[in-house]
């Protein structure tokens, strides 16, 4: 296999290689980012009857290495998170169906594909070159008439930031980060227009987003960028925000964006908010595919839960898929637990009845499992009853372990009992990954009250990276009471990781491990980071470490930043460090900002400089919006030179987020229309 084509996958290793290539084409989001992105997902995956599931970074690490065959829900949720619609691209689900029987018969307890490892390390670095300039220009020509024409007079203006002082439109004093600059740092491409620069920036970013060729890898990035800008404009120009939301091509995403606008306007314009919510509901109802409609309605119900419980319940009741309906009702019950416990109890009862009525046992078990996990924090008795009623031993064990973790601090005896039952089920499991995950949860529950048993459970985990991460978690619990044992556990965990054969495996595992131990031993985490082979992974860890010590030891923080080689991370971390120091050392903060800009502009590739400039702009938006806007303008120019469509879409998302942050400062008007 030389390129991304799951239809050609003939083994679990082939499938893992395809998933790694897919992640590369999605601009290689970190595992932590994917975990956060899917933390609160719900509803059915498009074109399927399978529920979305949260993606743990340890789970993803195992799957991407080919060490374990993923559950179908994990595979398709990951694929969707990387920009692929599994409902329209059926190759991924078909690959899973084709390989499932093979994977079930294969022993996955040890690393596989020994003979192909060197080849895999080479292939994971490959990314197909894309040249869609002509198509993009055609899209631009079509999109341009839809953009509003400016009719404002006057030359572009850039704020004259004076070091240490400044005022906003209301006259309130404001500390401005950044050295004094000339009053007219103009982008030469922007000087021949009569539009104010902030208007041009928004217009240029929108135009660029519209020109992105919609594909399986860019669709979600494009939608997220448009939704981000629409939400930022909601308070100042709801009409224009609605126009942007209406331009989102996917109907389900459009409905969700309109719901977001309705939430933003609920307090300031309730009539307009209701009108938008009604429109979003009509759009969702009009979606022809049952699975896509269920997904959209579930998202609307979730979005309306806090502001309009009656609407949320009505929408949940209209969901055509019973599994999605049960989850939506459970989510609404969770949202109302603190403010209306009686209604929350009634909704949870209804959710249980709906889930019990699902004829397919697998779908029923998944729905009951999500229900149990959803009410664990607010109604542990109900959660336990639901968990014990689940017929799937794997899902039952996962729910019991999760409930044990929730109760560990408030009811340790009950937590231990639940952990015992979960461990008993896990030890009898045939599938390696669910067993490892459940045992990891059990170990964490036992860590504070029975560290000896927690360690025994952790060492029985067969998944290498999960074992190391669980030992690190246990070390963190013991650091204050038994530092020698904690050090020993950390050393053992690092040894386990270093024994991994593949460079890719070690980099991923060391990244997660360094982030785990950073809170208790930042110096050791820094030493671990130095051993990570991947520059991007190393940069992510070092950035977090630098910011964690910035307030107490800024010199050390700067030294850490100096060791970052990845341009985007280095520029963003310098800007964030400047923010931290602005209140106590403005001169130093100004110098850090200049260094951040210099680093961002020094990137050889536009695909590196554009995201870096956008990141710095986003960081500076709250404290120096003029400078942030100036950098965003330069980032937008750099984006135009990116030829790879996926990289351009990813950079535009970052630029849209920076533009939204600037709009939200309240000092800028929206485009004229």
N, C-alpha and C positions, 0 to 999 in steps of 0.2 A: 504493500500500500504506500503510494507516494504522495497522496493528497487526501484532503478531508472527504471521505465518502463512506459513511457507515454501512451502506449497502454492500460494500466489499469486505466488511469485517467478518472473519471466519473464526476468531477466537476472542477471549476476554481481553488479551493483550492488544489485539487490533482495535477493539472498542475503546479501551483506555487511551490508546494513541490518538484515535479520532477525537476523543473528548479533550485531550491536551491541545490538539490543533485548534479545536473550536474555541477554547479559552484564549489561545494566542490571538486568533482573529478578532476576538472581542476585546482586544487591547489588554489582555492578561490581567483581569481584575484579581486582587489578592483573595485568598481563601477567607480571610476575615471580612472583606467587603462583601463577598457572596453570602457569607453567613448572616451579616447584618441586613443585606438586601432581601433575604427570604425569611427573616425571623418571624414576621407576622403574616406570612402568606396564607391565603385560604381559597376555597372554591375549587372547582374542577379545572384541570388542565384543558386547554382548548382542544376540541375534537376527541376527547376521551371521557371516560367515567372515573377517572383517577384523580384523587385529591392532591393538590399541591402539598408539599411537606417542607418544613424548615431544613436548611442544609447546614449541618455542623462542619466546621473546617476540618476536623479529624476525619469525618466521614468522607469528605471530598478528597482529602489527601490519600486515603486508602483506595478510593475508586480510581483516581487519576494515575496512581502507580500500578494499577492492575492487580493489586493485592487482594481485592475482594470484588465480587460481582455485585453491582448495585441493585437495590429494589427498583422496580420500574418507575415508581413515583419519584425516587431520588434522581434517576437518570433524566426523566423528562422535565423535572423542576430545574435541574442544572442547565439543560439545553435551553429552556425558556429564559432563564436568567442571563444566558449568553446571547440573547437576541434572536433565537430561533423559535418560530411558532410550531410546536409539535403537531398541531392540528393540520397544518398545510404541508409540512415536511414530515411524512410518515416514516422516513427511512430509519429514524432513531428508535421508534417503537418497534418497528419490524426487526431491527437488529437485535433488540432485547429479546423479542419472542423467539428469534432464531437461535440465540445463544443460551437461553435460560436453561434448557435441558442439559446442554453440555456443561454449563457452569455448576449445576446441581451435582453432577457426577464427579466433578473435579475437586481435588483437595486444595482449598485456598488458604491453608494455614501457613504456608511458606511462600516467599516471593517466587513469582513465576516468570517464564520467558527468559531464563538465564542466557540462552544462546543469542538472544536478540537485543540484549541490553545496550551494547555500544551503538547499534543501529538506531535504537529508540532515542538515545541521547542526541544523536545527530538530527533525527527527524523532528524532535520537539522544538528545535530552533528554526525550523523552516516555516515561512509564512508566504503564502502565494501573493505575488505582486499584482495589484489591481490598478487598472488604468481606465477610469470612467469619466474622464474630463469632458468628452463630447456629450455623453448622456447627461452629465451634471449641467452643462451649459444649456442643453435643451430644456431641462427642468427649470433652470433659472429664467429662461425666456417666457415659459408658461406661467411661472410664479410671480414675475415682476408686476403684471397688471393688477394682481390682487393686493399689492402693497399700497398703503395710502400715500398720496403725494403730499409733500410738505408745502406749507404756504407761509411759514414764518420768515421774517426778515431778520437781518443782523448777522454779524460775523461770528464764527466759532469763538467761544471763550473758554479759557482754562483758569481755574482758581489760582491766585497768587498766594500759595501757602507760605506763611512766615514761620520760621522755626519756633516751635513752642506755643504759638498762639494762632487764633483763627476764630471766625464767627460763622454761625449758620444763618439762615434767613431770618430766624427769630431773634437774632442778636445775642444769643447765649454763647458764652465762651466755650471753646473746644480746643483740646490739645491735638495738634496735627502732627502725625509722624511723617518725616520726610524733610530733606534739606530744602532751603529756599530755592525756588526754581524761577526761571523767566516766566513772564506772564503769558507767553504764547509759544509753548512747545507744541507745534502743530504737526500733525501727520501730513506730509506733502500731498497725499492722495485725497485729503479731506478739505483743502483750503478753497476749492472752487465752488462750494455749495453754500446756500444761505441758511441751511438748517443748523440749529444749535447742536453741539457735538453729541450731547447725550441722546438726542433724538436720532441722529445718524447712527450712533452705535447700536441702538436697539433695532433700527431698520436694517442695518447691515447684517447683524446677527440673525435676524429673522430670515432675511433673503438667503443667507448662506445655509441656514437649516433647511429651508424649503428646497434648495438645490441638491440636497443629499439624495442620492438614488436609493429608494426604499428597497431593501433586500432583507434576507433572513438575519443577517448580522448587524444591520444598521437600523432596523425598524424601531426597536425598543429605545435606542439612543435618541432617535429623532423625536419620538413621542414624548420621552422624558424631558427633552429640551424645550419643546413647545409648551408642555404642561407647566414647567418651571417658570417660564416667562409669563404665561397667563396668570398664574397664581400671584406673582409679584405685582402685576398691574391691577389686581382685583380691587384694591381699596381706592386707588387714585383714578383709574379709568376702567370701570367694569365693562363698558361697551367694547372697548378695544380688546380687553382680556377675553371677552366672550368670542370675538372674531377669531382670535388666535386659537382658542379651544375648538371652535368650529372647523378650523383648518386641519385638525388632527385626522388622518385618514382612517384609522381604525375606530369603528363605532363604539366598541367597549371602552377603549381608552378615552375617546371623546366624552362619553357619558361620565366616566370617573373624573375627568378634568372639570366638567361643568359642576359636578358635585363638590369638588374642591372649591370652586368659585362661590358656590352657594354657602359653604361653611364660612368662607372669608367674609361674606357680606351679611351674614345672619344678624350680627349685632348692629350694623350701621344702616342696612337697607333690607329689612325683613321681607318686604314685598318682592323686591328683585331677587332675593335669595330663594323665595318660594317658587318664583317663575323659573329660575334656572334649575332648581331641583326637579320640578315637574317635567321640564324639557329632557333632563338627563334620564328620568324614568321612562319617558316615551321612547327615547332612542334605544335604551336597553331592551325595552319590550319589543321593539321592531327587529331585533337581531334574529335572523332566520334559524341559525344553528342552535340547537337546544343547549349544547354544552357551553358555547360562547355566551348565550343569553344568561344561563345560570351563573357563569363567572361574573358577568357585568352586574347583574342584580345583587349578587352577594357583596360585591364591592360597594354598591350604592347603599345597601343596608348597613354595612359597617361604617360608611362615611356619615350616615344620618343618625347613628345611634346616640351620640352625645347631645345633639341639638334637637332632635325630633324623634323620640322613641316610637310614637304612633306610626309615623311614616316608615321608620326602619322596620317595624314589625309587619306592616302591610306589604312592604317590598319583599321581606323574607318569605312571607306566606305565598307570594306569587312566583317564587323560584320553581321552575319545572322539575328540577332534579332533587330527589329526596335527600341525598347525602349532603348536597350543598345547602339545602334548606335547614337541615338539622344543625349544620355548623354555623349558619347565619343566626339561627335562634340562640344557639349556645353563646355565640359572641355577643349578642345583644344582652343576654342574661348576665354575662360577665361585666359588660359596660354599666349595667344598672344595679349591680350588687350593692354598691355603697350608698346610692341615693334612693333606691326603691326596691328593697330586699324582697318584698312580697311579690311584686311583678317579676323580679328576677327568678324567684323560685318557680313561678308558674311557667315562665319561658323555658327554664331548664327542664321542667317536666315534659313540656311539649316537645322539646328537642329530643329527649330520650324516647318518647313515643314514636316520633318520626323516624329516628334511627332504627328502632326495633322493627319498623315496618318494611325496611329495605330487604328485598328477597335475596340478593346476592350476599353470601356470608362474608366475603372479603371486603366488599364495600361497607357492609354493616359494621364489621370490626374496626375499619378505619374511621368511620363516623363516630362510633362510640369511644374510640381511643382519643380522638381530638376533643370530644365532649369532656371526657375525664380530665384531660390535661388543661382544658380551658377553665374548668371550675375548681381545679385543685387548690388554688390560693384562697378562694372565697368560700368554698363549700367542700371541705375535705371528706366529710362523710358521704356526700353524694358521689364525689369523685371515686372513692373506694368502692362503693356499690356498683357504679358503672364499670369500673375496671375489672372487678371480679365477675361481671356478667359477660365479658368478652370471651368468645370461643377461641380466637387466635392466641396461642400461647405466647408468641413473640410480642404482639401488641399489648397483651395483658401484662407481661413482664416489664415492658417499657413504661407503661402507665404506672404500675406499682412503684418502680424505681423512681420515676419522676415525682410521684406523690411523696415518697419517702424523703427525697431531697427537699421538697417544699416544707415538710413538717420537721425537718431535722433540728431547727433552732427552737421551735415552740413546743414540740411534743416528741422528744427523743426516743421515748419507749415505743411509741406507735411507729415512729420512723424506722426503728430497728426491726420491728416485727415485719413491716412491709418490705424492708430491704432483704430480710431473710427469705421471704417468699419469692421475691424477684430473683435472688441469687439461685434459689432452688430450681426455678424454671429455667434460668439462663444456663445453668450447668448441664441441663438436659437438652439444650438446643443443638441442632445439627449445623446450623448456619453460623459461620465464624463471626461475621460482623455484628449481627444483633447481640450475640453472646458477649462480645467484647464491649460493646456500648453499654449494655445493661450492667456488666460487672464494673465498668468505670463509674457509673452512677452510684452503684452500691458502695464502692470504695470511698467516694466523696461523702456519702451520708455517714459512714462509720469513722471518718478521719478524726473528728473532734472527740468522740467518746470511746473509740476502740481502735487506736492507731495500729496495733499489732495485726488485728484482723483485716483492717483496711489495707495494710501492706501486703498481706497474704493474697487478698483478693486481687489487688493491682498486679502482683507478679504472676497471677494465673491467667492474665489477659494474653491472648495469642497475637493480637494485632500489635506490631512493633511500635508504631508511632503512638497508638492509643495508650499502650503500657507506659511509655516514656512520659507522656503528658499527664497521666494519672499519678505517677510517682512524683512529678513536679508539683502537682496540686497538693498532694499529701505533704511534701516538703514545705510548701507555703504555710500550711496549717500548723506544722510543728516548729517553724522557724523561731518563734518567740519562746516556746517552752522546752524544746530539745534541739538546739541549733546544730549539735554534732550529728545527730541522726538526720536532720534536714540536709546538711551538707553531703552526707553519705548517699542519701536518696537522689539528690541532684546529680552527683557524680555518676551514679549507676545509670540514671536516665540518659545522660549525655553519652555514656559508653554504648548504650543500646542504640541510640540514634547513629553514632559513628560507625556502628557495625553494618549499617545499610549499604548495599553494594552500589546502588545507582546514585550518581551525583544529584539528580533531580529529587529523589526521595529524601536525601539528607538535607538539601536546601529547604524543602518544604517543612520537614519535621523540625529542623533547627530554628526556622523562623517562628513557628508556633510555640516552640519550647522557650525561646528567648523572650517572647512576649508574655509567656506565663510566669517566668521567674523575675521579670523586670520589676514588679511591684515590691518584691521582698529583697532582691539582691541585684540592683542595677549594674554594679561593677561586673558581676559574673555574666549578666545578660550581654553586656558590651563585649566581653571576651568571646562569648558564643557567637555574637553577630559577626565578629571578625573572621570566623571560620565558615560563614555561609558563602557558597560559591556564586549564587545569583546576585548581581549588583542591585537589581530592583528589590529583591527580598531583603537583602542586607540594609538597603536604604530605608525601607519601611520600618525595620526594627530600630535602627539608629535614630531615625526621626522621632519615634515615640520616646526613646530614652532621653534624647536631648531636651525635649519639652517637659519630661517628668522631673528633671533636675534644674530647669531654667530658673525657677523662682528662688531656689536656695543656693545654687552654684552656677551662675551664668557663665563663668570662665570655662568650667567643665562642659557646659552645654555647647559653647562655641567650639571647643576642641572636638566634641563628638560630631558636630555638623561638618567640620572641616574634613572629616574622614569619609563623608558621603560622596560618592562619585556620580550618582544618578542625578541628572540636572534638575528634573522636575521636583523631586523630593528635597533636594538641597535648597532650591529657591523657596519652596513653600515653607520649609522648616525655619530658614532665616527670617522670613516675614512673620511667622508665628512667634518666633523668639523675640522679634522686635515688639510685637504687641504685648508680650508678657512684661517687657522691660520699660515700656513707654511711661508708665506712671512713676517709676523710680529713677530712671536714667535715660532721659530723652535723647541726649547726645548719642549715646551708644545705640539706642533704638533707631535713630536716623541713619547711622552708619550701617546697621544691619539691613535696613531697607534698601540702601544703595547697593550693598553687596548682593542682596536677593535679586534685584533687577539686573545687575551685571551678569550674574550666573544665568538667569533665564535668557538673556539676550545672547549669551555666548554659545548657546547650543548650535552645533553645526547643522543638524536636521531641523527643518521647520516642524516636523511632527513631535520634536522634543521642546522646541522653544515656545510654540503656541500654548500647549497645556501649562508649561511652567509660568509663562506670563499671566495666564488666566488664573492660576492658583494664587499667585502673589496678589493679583487684583482683588480676588475674592477675600483674601485675608485682610487687605487694607481698606475694604469698602466701608466698614463701620467707623474707622478712625480718620481716614484720609480719602474720602470719595473722589475728590478731584484727581489725585494721583492714581487711584484705582481705575478710574475711567480712562485715563491716559494710557495705562498699561493694557487695558482691555482693547482699546483701539488698535494698538500694535499687535496684540494677539490675533485680532480678527484679520489683519492684513497677512499675518504669518499663516493663518489657517488656509487661506486661498491657495497657498503653494503646496499643500499636502495632497499628494496624488492618490494615496491609498484611501479608498472610500471609508473603510471601517475606522482607520486612524483619524480621518477628518471628522467623521461623525462623533467619535469619542472626544476629540478636542473641542468640537462645537458644543457638546454637552457641558464641558467645563466652562467654556466661555459664556454660555447661557446662564449657568449658575452664578458666575461673577457679575454678569449684567443684572440679574435679578437682585443680587445683594446690593448693587449700587442703587437700583430703583427703590429698594426698601429703605434707604436712608432718608427718604422723604424730601430730599432737596431737588428732585428732578421731576419734570413733567413728562407725561407720556406723549407719544407721537400725535400730531394733529391729524384729524380725519373729518 
